[in-house]
């Protein structure tokens, strides 16, 4: 039984020193700027969560070339009930 939707990536805690960087090709905890024209379910250019981007890549809805920028948090935390399973 899954305890939360984002158990792989955890919860982000951003700080003022976290910055927008070019996409490094790896989906980890963070948010990603996807540049895409009307590729459902992506509704145009915008920032999307790690779990959404990973699923969209796995379903071939977007490609790595569509991901332009990333913001990776200074800290991330796993949900407590997810860690105990």
Secondary structure, DSSP 8 states (H G I E B T S, - for coil): ----TTTTT-EEE--TT---EE--S---SSEEEE--SS-TTS-SSEEEEHHHHHHHHHTTSS-GGGEEEEE--SEEE--HHHHT-
